């Protein structure tokens, strides 16, 4: 891997968009890197990250998977926990530099200073660049750009006022983003779920050769819920 890029990748819409934009601008992305955190992670997208393996197969880029074990567990202060959760990712990137010169990483942060500042600091320590094409962009404009590009985005977890069980499994089309805009105005829900209000999986897009097909059940506790995928395959 010489002067190559690594895409920090969960399979969700934001990391997928960062990857897609990197490929559009001819950045030589040679690895996807997925972290599989425990529930309650401060740094990472949590639900159904195991499906990143299917997404990587469809995209055609080799996947590196990182299990952080207990990194950050038991640390109550958010900054210290975020720093601890980053350590397994940084070690994995250091290992990748042994294959050649790592030029940079892509990341899908939109407004989270908590995440972006830590990823930027990691890049500075490693002497690599950060490509963050969503950073500072208007959330609704980003949503529309994803739809215009042909992204199929499915909601896999919700945890915010106004997002009920009917959102689980819902495909985010223009009507859904209109509904999210209304929820933003009423309750403050972020249109792209940047505050953890909801999580997504990209099941198809222009960067994917085959769509991801899912069988799933829903889990709902009255205020929050998630999909429990029972089977997943490439169409």
ChimeraX commands (.cxc) that place a marker at each C-alpha (Angstrom):
marker #1 position 0.00,0.00,0.00 radius 0.5
marker #1 position 1.88,3.06,-1.26 radius 0.5
marker #1 position 0.49,6.58,-0.72 radius 0.5
marker #1 position -2.89,4.97,-0.14 radius 0.5
marker #1 position -5.94,6.11,1.78 radius 0.5
marker #1 position -8.03,4.32,4.37 radius 0.5
marker #1 position -11.74,5.02,4.77 radius 0.5
marker #1 position -13.09,4.92,8.32 radius 0.5
marker #1 position -16.23,2.98,7.54 radius 0.5
marker #1 position -19.27,1.80,9.48 radius 0.5
marker #1 position -21.64,1.11,6.60 radius 0.5
marker #1 position -23.79,4.07,7.66 radius 0.5
marker #1 position -24.66,6.99,5.42 radius 0.5
marker #1 position -22.04,9.48,6.62 radius 0.5
marker #1 position -18.98,7.26,6.37 radius 0.5
marker #1 position -20.32,5.87,3.09 radius 0.5
marker #1 position -20.70,9.38,1.69 radius 0.5
marker #1 position -17.16,10.28,2.74 radius 0.5
marker #1 position -15.91,7.17,0.95 radius 0.5
marker #1 position -18.01,7.90,-2.14 radius 0.5
marker #1 position -16.74,11.48,-2.37 radius 0.5
marker #1 position -13.15,10.27,-1.92 radius 0.5
marker #1 position -13.56,7.83,-4.80 radius 0.5
marker #1 position -15.20,10.56,-6.90 radius 0.5
marker #1 position -12.15,12.76,-6.39 radius 0.5
marker #1 position -9.81,9.87,-7.29 radius 0.5
marker #1 position -8.28,9.40,-3.86 radius 0.5
marker #1 position -6.70,5.92,-3.91 radius 0.5
marker #1 position -8.73,4.29,-1.13 radius 0.5
marker #1 position -7.23,0.82,-0.67 radius 0.5
marker #1 position -8.72,-0.19,2.67 radius 0.5
marker #1 position -11.94,0.25,4.59 radius 0.5
marker #1 position -11.54,0.18,8.36 radius 0.5
marker #1 position -14.44,-0.72,10.63 radius 0.5
marker #1 position -14.42,-0.52,14.42 radius 0.5
marker #1 position -16.91,-2.78,16.24 radius 0.5
marker #1 position -17.61,-0.91,19.50 radius 0.5
marker #1 position -19.76,-1.84,22.45 radius 0.5
marker #1 position -23.14,-0.16,22.92 radius 0.5
marker #1 position -22.80,3.33,24.29 radius 0.5
marker #1 position -19.66,4.25,22.37 radius 0.5
marker #1 position -18.87,7.97,22.33 radius 0.5
marker #1 position -16.72,7.80,19.19 radius 0.5
marker #1 position -18.25,5.26,16.83 radius 0.5
marker #1 position -21.41,4.25,15.02 radius 0.5
marker #1 position -22.64,1.18,16.94 radius 0.5
marker #1 position -25.49,-0.91,15.43 radius 0.5
marker #1 position -24.94,-3.66,12.87 radius 0.5
marker #1 position -21.34,-2.77,12.03 radius 0.5
marker #1 position -20.81,-6.45,11.15 radius 0.5
marker #1 position -22.72,-5.72,7.94 radius 0.5
marker #1 position -19.77,-3.56,6.85 radius 0.5
marker #1 position -18.22,-6.81,5.63 radius 0.5
marker #1 position -21.03,-7.26,3.09 radius 0.5
marker #1 position -20.82,-3.62,2.08 radius 0.5
marker #1 position -17.07,-3.92,1.53 radius 0.5
marker #1 position -17.61,-6.97,-0.68 radius 0.5
marker #1 position -20.11,-5.02,-2.77 radius 0.5
marker #1 position -17.81,-1.99,-2.96 radius 0.5
marker #1 position -14.81,-4.13,-3.84 radius 0.5
marker #1 position -12.34,-2.71,-1.31 radius 0.5
marker #1 position -10.58,-4.81,1.32 radius 0.5
marker #1 position -11.94,-4.43,4.85 radius 0.5
marker #1 position -9.90,-4.23,8.04 radius 0.5
marker #1 position -11.93,-4.89,11.20 radius 0.5
marker #1 position -10.99,-3.68,14.66 radius 0.5
marker #1 position -12.43,-5.08,17.89 radius 0.5
marker #1 position -11.61,-2.55,20.60 radius 0.5
marker #1 position -12.34,-5.02,23.41 radius 0.5
marker #1 position -12.93,-2.91,26.53 radius 0.5
marker #1 position -11.37,0.35,25.35 radius 0.5
marker #1 position -13.02,3.20,27.22 radius 0.5
marker #1 position -15.33,0.96,29.23 radius 0.5
marker #1 position -15.87,2.22,32.77 radius 0.5
marker #1 position -14.54,5.71,32.02 radius 0.5
marker #1 position -17.24,8.22,32.86 radius 0.5
marker #1 position -15.64,11.47,31.70 radius 0.5
marker #1 position -16.53,11.83,28.02 radius 0.5
marker #1 position -13.25,13.28,26.79 radius 0.5
marker #1 position -11.14,10.61,28.48 radius 0.5
marker #1 position -13.44,7.90,27.20 radius 0.5
marker #1 position -13.28,9.25,23.64 radius 0.5
marker #1 position -9.49,9.29,23.82 radius 0.5
marker #1 position -9.42,5.71,25.09 radius 0.5
marker #1 position -11.81,4.50,22.39 radius 0.5
marker #1 position -9.56,6.02,19.72 radius 0.5
marker #1 position -6.47,4.06,20.76 radius 0.5
marker #1 position -7.36,0.72,19.02 radius 0.5
marker #1 position -8.11,2.61,15.79 radius 0.5
marker #1 position -4.81,4.45,15.93 radius 0.5
marker #1 position -2.93,1.19,16.53 radius 0.5
marker #1 position -4.63,-0.37,13.51 radius 0.5
marker #1 position -3.64,2.56,11.31 radius 0.5
marker #1 position -0.05,2.36,12.56 radius 0.5
marker #1 position -0.04,-1.31,11.57 radius 0.5
marker #1 position -1.27,-0.40,8.09 radius 0.5
marker #1 position 1.60,2.05,7.61 radius 0.5
marker #1 position 3.93,-0.94,7.75 radius 0.5
marker #1 position 2.61,-1.94,4.30 radius 0.5
marker #1 position 3.72,1.35,2.77 radius 0.5
marker #1 position 3.04,5.06,3.02 radius 0.5
marker #1 position -0.42,5.86,4.37 radius 0.5
marker #1 position -1.49,9.21,2.94 radius 0.5
marker #1 position -4.69,9.81,4.86 radius 0.5
marker #1 position -8.08,8.72,6.13 radius 0.5
marker #1 position -11.66,9.66,5.29 radius 0.5
marker #1 position -14.23,10.39,7.99 radius 0.5
marker #1 position -17.95,11.14,7.93 radius 0.5
marker #1 position -18.34,13.68,10.74 radius 0.5
marker #1 position -20.76,16.54,10.02 radius 0.5
marker #1 position -20.77,18.73,13.14 radius 0.5
marker #1 position -19.27,16.66,15.96 radius 0.5
marker #1 position -16.27,18.56,17.27 radius 0.5
marker #1 position -15.85,15.76,19.84 radius 0.5
marker #1 position -15.16,13.19,17.11 radius 0.5
marker #1 position -13.46,15.36,14.52 radius 0.5
marker #1 position -10.94,16.97,16.88 radius 0.5
marker #1 position -9.84,13.52,18.06 radius 0.5
marker #1 position -9.57,12.10,14.55 radius 0.5
marker #1 position -7.62,15.18,13.43 radius 0.5
marker #1 position -5.29,14.83,16.40 radius 0.5
marker #1 position -4.73,11.18,15.51 radius 0.5
marker #1 position -3.93,12.14,11.92 radius 0.5
marker #1 position -1.47,14.76,13.14 radius 0.5
marker #1 position 0.30,12.16,15.29 radius 0.5
marker #1 position 0.48,9.75,12.36 radius 0.5
marker #1 position 1.54,12.44,9.90 radius 0.5
marker #1 position -1.39,11.78,7.55 radius 0.5
marker #1 position -4.22,13.84,6.05 radius 0.5
marker #1 position -7.90,13.88,6.96 radius 0.5
marker #1 position -10.57,14.00,4.23 radius 0.5
marker #1 position -13.88,15.02,5.83 radius 0.5
marker #1 position -16.19,16.14,3.00 radius 0.5
marker #1 position -19.30,16.40,5.21 radius 0.5
marker #1 position -17.71,18.68,7.78 radius 0.5
marker #1 position -19.53,21.99,8.13 radius 0.5
marker #1 position -22.00,21.27,5.34 radius 0.5
marker #1 position -25.72,22.00,5.64 radius 0.5
marker #1 position -27.36,18.73,6.79 radius 0.5
marker #1 position -30.37,18.95,4.46 radius 0.5
marker #1 position -28.17,19.76,1.47 radius 0.5
marker #1 position -26.07,16.70,2.30 radius 0.5
marker #1 position -29.20,14.55,2.59 radius 0.5
marker #1 position -30.41,15.73,-0.80 radius 0.5
marker #1 position -26.98,15.10,-2.33 radius 0.5
marker #1 position -27.03,11.52,-1.04 radius 0.5
marker #1 position -30.45,10.92,-2.55 radius 0.5
marker #1 position -29.47,12.56,-5.85 radius 0.5
marker #1 position -26.43,10.27,-6.04 radius 0.5
marker #1 position -28.65,7.20,-5.64 radius 0.5
marker #1 position -27.95,6.21,-2.04 radius 0.5
marker #1 position -30.48,3.83,-0.47 radius 0.5
marker #1 position -30.37,4.52,3.25 radius 0.5
marker #1 position -32.22,2.46,5.84 radius 0.5
marker #1 position -32.76,3.40,9.50 radius 0.5
marker #1 position -31.42,0.71,11.85 radius 0.5
marker #1 position -31.72,2.43,15.23 radius 0.5
marker #1 position -33.65,5.33,16.77 radius 0.5
marker #1 position -33.23,7.05,20.13 radius 0.5
marker #1 position -34.91,10.44,20.17 radius 0.5
marker #1 position -38.22,12.09,20.90 radius 0.5
marker #1 position -40.41,12.06,17.81 radius 0.5
marker #1 position -38.80,8.96,16.32 radius 0.5
marker #1 position -41.14,6.06,17.02 radius 0.5
marker #1 position -41.10,2.39,16.06 radius 0.5
marker #1 position -42.37,3.18,12.55 radius 0.5
marker #1 position -38.94,4.61,11.72 radius 0.5
marker #1 position -37.19,1.28,12.23 radius 0.5
marker #1 position -36.34,-0.12,8.82 radius 0.5
marker #1 position -37.63,2.99,7.04 radius 0.5
marker #1 position -35.80,4.02,3.87 radius 0.5
marker #1 position -34.76,7.66,4.00 radius 0.5
marker #1 position -36.24,9.24,0.89 radius 0.5
marker #1 position -37.20,12.87,0.29 radius 0.5
marker #1 position -40.43,12.50,2.29 radius 0.5
marker #1 position -38.56,10.98,5.22 radius 0.5
marker #1 position -36.05,13.85,5.24 radius 0.5
marker #1 position -38.97,16.31,5.13 radius 0.5
marker #1 position -40.33,14.55,8.22 radius 0.5
marker #1 position -36.91,14.76,9.89 radius 0.5
marker #1 position -36.75,18.47,9.10 radius 0.5
marker #1 position -40.12,18.92,10.82 radius 0.5
marker #1 position -38.88,16.93,13.82 radius 0.5
marker #1 position -35.80,19.12,13.90 radius 0.5
marker #1 position -37.97,22.21,14.12 radius 0.5
marker #1 position -40.23,20.68,16.78 radius 0.5
marker #1 position -37.81,18.68,18.93 radius 0.5
marker #1 position -34.32,19.55,17.72 radius 0.5
marker #1 position -33.71,16.19,16.01 radius 0.5
marker #1 position -30.67,16.50,13.74 radius 0.5
marker #1 position -31.65,15.89,10.11 radius 0.5
marker #1 position -28.70,13.50,9.70 radius 0.5
marker #1 position -28.85,12.08,13.23 radius 0.5
marker #1 position -25.49,13.61,14.12 radius 0.5
marker #1 position -26.43,13.65,17.80 radius 0.5
marker #1 position -27.11,9.91,17.85 radius 0.5
marker #1 position -30.86,10.39,17.31 radius 0.5
marker #1 position -30.79,7.63,14.70 radius 0.5
marker #1 position -28.34,5.34,12.92 radius 0.5
marker #1 position -28.41,4.06,9.36 radius 0.5
marker #1 position -27.11,1.47,6.92 radius 0.5
marker #1 position -26.50,2.18,3.23 radius 0.5
marker #1 position -27.97,-0.79,1.40 radius 0.5
marker #1 position -27.26,0.43,-2.13 radius 0.5
marker #1 position -25.44,3.20,-3.93 radius 0.5
marker #1 position -23.39,4.11,-7.00 radius 0.5
marker #1 position -20.21,2.87,-5.32 radius 0.5
marker #1 position -21.70,-0.59,-4.73 radius 0.5
marker #1 position -21.90,-3.37,-7.31 radius 0.5
marker #1 position -24.75,-5.20,-5.57 radius 0.5
marker #1 position -27.38,-4.11,-3.02 radius 0.5
marker #1 position -27.58,-5.47,0.52 radius 0.5
marker #1 position -30.81,-7.34,1.24 radius 0.5
marker #1 position -31.95,-7.72,4.84 radius 0.5
marker #1 position -34.30,-9.85,6.91 radius 0.5
marker #1 position -34.85,-8.38,10.34 radius 0.5
marker #1 position -36.97,-8.05,13.44 radius 0.5
marker #1 position -37.58,-4.83,15.36 radius 0.5
marker #1 position -36.85,-4.27,19.04 radius 0.5
marker #1 position -38.73,-1.40,20.72 radius 0.5
marker #1 position -38.76,-0.50,24.41 radius 0.5
marker #1 position -41.25,2.35,24.22 radius 0.5
marker #1 position -38.75,5.18,23.73 radius 0.5
marker #1 position -35.99,3.73,21.57 radius 0.5
marker #1 position -35.37,0.73,19.35 radius 0.5
marker #1 position -33.27,-0.99,16.74 radius 0.5
marker #1 position -33.33,-3.56,13.99 radius 0.5
marker #1 position -32.10,-7.03,14.85 radius 0.5
marker #1 position -30.88,-8.40,11.51 radius 0.5
marker #1 position -31.62,-12.11,11.15 radius 0.5
marker #1 position -30.15,-12.52,7.67 radius 0.5
marker #1 position -28.20,-10.35,5.25 radius 0.5
marker #1 position -26.96,-11.04,1.75 radius 0.5
marker #1 position -25.92,-9.33,-1.47 radius 0.5
marker #1 position -28.67,-9.16,-4.09 radius 0.5
marker link #1:1,2 radius 0.2
marker link #1:2,3 radius 0.2
marker link #1:3,4 radius 0.2
marker link #1:4,5 radius 0.2
marker link #1:5,6 radius 0.2
marker link #1:6,7 radius 0.2
marker link #1:7,8 radius 0.2
marker link #1:8,9 radius 0.2
marker link #1:9,10 radius 0.2
marker link #1:10,11 radius 0.2
marker link #1:11,12 radius 0.2
marker link #1:12,13 radius 0.2
marker link #1:13,14 radius 0.2
marker link #1:14,15 radius 0.2
marker link #1:15,16 radius 0.2
marker link #1:16,17 radius 0.2
marker link #1:17,18 radius 0.2
marker link #1:18,19 radius 0.2
marker link #1:19,20 radius 0.2
marker link #1:20,21 radius 0.2
marker link #1:21,22 radius 0.2
marker link #1:22,23 radius 0.2
marker link #1:23,24 radius 0.2
marker link #1:24,25 radius 0.2
marker link #1:25,26 radius 0.2
marker link #1:26,27 radius 0.2
marker link #1:27,28 radius 0.2
marker link #1:28,29 radius 0.2
marker link #1:29,30 radius 0.2
marker link #1:30,31 radius 0.2
marker link #1:31,32 radius 0.2
marker link #1:32,33 radius 0.2
marker link #1:33,34 radius 0.2
marker link #1:34,35 radius 0.2
marker link #1:35,36 radius 0.2
marker link #1:36,37 radius 0.2
marker link #1:37,38 radius 0.2
marker link #1:38,39 radius 0.2
marker link #1:39,40 radius 0.2
marker link #1:40,41 radius 0.2
marker link #1:41,42 radius 0.2
marker link #1:42,43 radius 0.2
marker link #1:43,44 radius 0.2
marker link #1:44,45 radius 0.2
marker link #1:45,46 radius 0.2
marker link #1:46,47 radius 0.2
marker link #1:47,48 radius 0.2
marker link #1:48,49 radius 0.2
marker link #1:49,50 radius 0.2
marker link #1:50,51 radius 0.2
marker link #1:51,52 radius 0.2
marker link #1:52,53 radius 0.2
marker link #1:53,54 radius 0.2
marker link #1:54,55 radius 0.2
marker link #1:55,56 radius 0.2
marker link #1:56,57 radius 0.2
marker link #1:57,58 radius 0.2
marker link #1:58,59 radius 0.2
marker link #1:59,60 radius 0.2
marker link #1:60,61 radius 0.2
marker link #1:61,62 radius 0.2
marker link #1:62,63 radius 0.2
marker link #1:63,64 radius 0.2
marker link #1:64,65 radius 0.2
marker link #1:65,66 radius 0.2
marker link #1:66,67 radius 0.2
marker link #1:67,68 radius 0.2
marker link #1:68,69 radius 0.2
marker link #1:69,70 radius 0.2
marker link #1:70,71 radius 0.2
marker link #1:71,72 radius 0.2
marker link #1:72,73 radius 0.2
marker link #1:73,74 radius 0.2
marker link #1:74,75 radius 0.2
marker link #1:75,76 radius 0.2
marker link #1:76,77 radius 0.2
marker link #1:77,78 radius 0.2
marker link #1:78,79 radius 0.2
marker link #1:79,80 radius 0.2
marker link #1:80,81 radius 0.2
marker link #1:81,82 radius 0.2
marker link #1:82,83 radius 0.2
marker link #1:83,84 radius 0.2
marker link #1:84,85 radius 0.2
marker link #1:85,86 radius 0.2
marker link #1:86,87 radius 0.2
marker link #1:87,88 radius 0.2
marker link #1:88,89 radius 0.2
marker link #1:89,90 radius 0.2
marker link #1:90,91 radius 0.2
marker link #1:91,92 radius 0.2
marker link #1:92,93 radius 0.2
marker link #1:93,94 radius 0.2
marker link #1:94,95 radius 0.2
marker link #1:95,96 radius 0.2
marker link #1:96,97 radius 0.2
marker link #1:97,98 radius 0.2
marker link #1:98,99 radius 0.2
marker link #1:99,100 radius 0.2
marker link #1:100,101 radius 0.2
marker link #1:101,102 radius 0.2
marker link #1:102,103 radius 0.2
marker link #1:103,104 radius 0.2
marker link #1:104,105 radius 0.2
marker link #1:105,106 radius 0.2
marker link #1:106,107 radius 0.2
marker link #1:107,108 radius 0.2
marker link #1:108,109 radius 0.2
marker link #1:109,110 radius 0.2
marker link #1:110,111 radius 0.2
marker link #1:111,112 radius 0.2
marker link #1:112,113 radius 0.2
marker link #1:113,114 radius 0.2
marker link #1:114,115 radius 0.2
marker link #1:115,116 radius 0.2
marker link #1:116,117 radius 0.2
marker link #1:117,118 radius 0.2
marker link #1:118,119 radius 0.2
marker link #1:119,120 radius 0.2
marker link #1:120,121 radius 0.2
marker link #1:121,122 radius 0.2
marker link #1:122,123 radius 0.2
marker link #1:123,124 radius 0.2
marker link #1:124,125 radius 0.2
marker link #1:125,126 radius 0.2
marker link #1:126,127 radius 0.2
marker link #1:127,128 radius 0.2
marker link #1:128,129 radius 0.2
marker link #1:129,130 radius 0.2
marker link #1:130,131 radius 0.2
marker link #1:131,132 radius 0.2
marker link #1:132,133 radius 0.2
marker link #1:133,134 radius 0.2
marker link #1:134,135 radius 0.2
marker link #1:135,136 radius 0.2
marker link #1:136,137 radius 0.2
marker link #1:137,138 radius 0.2
marker link #1:138,139 radius 0.2
marker link #1:139,140 radius 0.2
marker link #1:140,141 radius 0.2
marker link #1:141,142 radius 0.2
marker link #1:142,143 radius 0.2
marker link #1:143,144 radius 0.2
marker link #1:144,145 radius 0.2
marker link #1:145,146 radius 0.2
marker link #1:146,147 radius 0.2
marker link #1:147,148 radius 0.2
marker link #1:148,149 radius 0.2
marker link #1:149,150 radius 0.2
marker link #1:150,151 radius 0.2
marker link #1:151,152 radius 0.2
marker link #1:152,153 radius 0.2
marker link #1:153,154 radius 0.2
marker link #1:154,155 radius 0.2
marker link #1:155,156 radius 0.2
marker link #1:156,157 radius 0.2
marker link #1:157,158 radius 0.2
marker link #1:158,159 radius 0.2
marker link #1:159,160 radius 0.2
marker link #1:160,161 radius 0.2
marker link #1:161,162 radius 0.2
marker link #1:162,163 radius 0.2
marker link #1:163,164 radius 0.2
marker link #1:164,165 radius 0.2
marker link #1:165,166 radius 0.2
marker link #1:166,167 radius 0.2
marker link #1:167,168 radius 0.2
marker link #1:168,169 radius 0.2
marker link #1:169,170 radius 0.2
marker link #1:170,171 radius 0.2
marker link #1:171,172 radius 0.2
marker link #1:172,173 radius 0.2
marker link #1:173,174 radius 0.2
marker link #1:174,175 radius 0.2
marker link #1:175,176 radius 0.2
marker link #1:176,177 radius 0.2
marker link #1:177,178 radius 0.2
marker link #1:178,179 radius 0.2
marker link #1:179,180 radius 0.2
marker link #1:180,181 radius 0.2
marker link #1:181,182 radius 0.2
marker link #1:182,183 radius 0.2
marker link #1:183,184 radius 0.2
marker link #1:184,185 radius 0.2
marker link #1:185,186 radius 0.2
marker link #1:186,187 radius 0.2
marker link #1:187,188 radius 0.2
marker link #1:188,189 radius 0.2
marker link #1:189,190 radius 0.2
marker link #1:190,191 radius 0.2
marker link #1:191,192 radius 0.2
marker link #1:192,193 radius 0.2
marker link #1:193,194 radius 0.2
marker link #1:194,195 radius 0.2
marker link #1:195,196 radius 0.2
marker link #1:196,197 radius 0.2
marker link #1:197,198 radius 0.2
marker link #1:198,199 radius 0.2
marker link #1:199,200 radius 0.2
marker link #1:200,201 radius 0.2
marker link #1:201,202 radius 0.2
marker link #1:202,203 radius 0.2
marker link #1:203,204 radius 0.2
marker link #1:204,205 radius 0.2
marker link #1:205,206 radius 0.2
marker link #1:206,207 radius 0.2
marker link #1:207,208 radius 0.2
marker link #1:208,209 radius 0.2
marker link #1:209,210 radius 0.2
marker link #1:210,211 radius 0.2
marker link #1:211,212 radius 0.2
marker link #1:212,213 radius 0.2
marker link #1:213,214 radius 0.2
marker link #1:214,215 radius 0.2
marker link #1:215,216 radius 0.2
marker link #1:216,217 radius 0.2
marker link #1:217,218 radius 0.2
marker link #1:218,219 radius 0.2
marker link #1:219,220 radius 0.2
marker link #1:220,221 radius 0.2
marker link #1:221,222 radius 0.2
marker link #1:222,223 radius 0.2
marker link #1:223,224 radius 0.2
marker link #1:224,225 radius 0.2
marker link #1:225,226 radius 0.2
marker link #1:226,227 radius 0.2
marker link #1:227,228 radius 0.2
marker link #1:228,229 radius 0.2
marker link #1:229,230 radius 0.2
marker link #1:230,231 radius 0.2
marker link #1:231,232 radius 0.2
marker link #1:232,233 radius 0.2
marker link #1:233,234 radius 0.2
marker link #1:234,235 radius 0.2
view
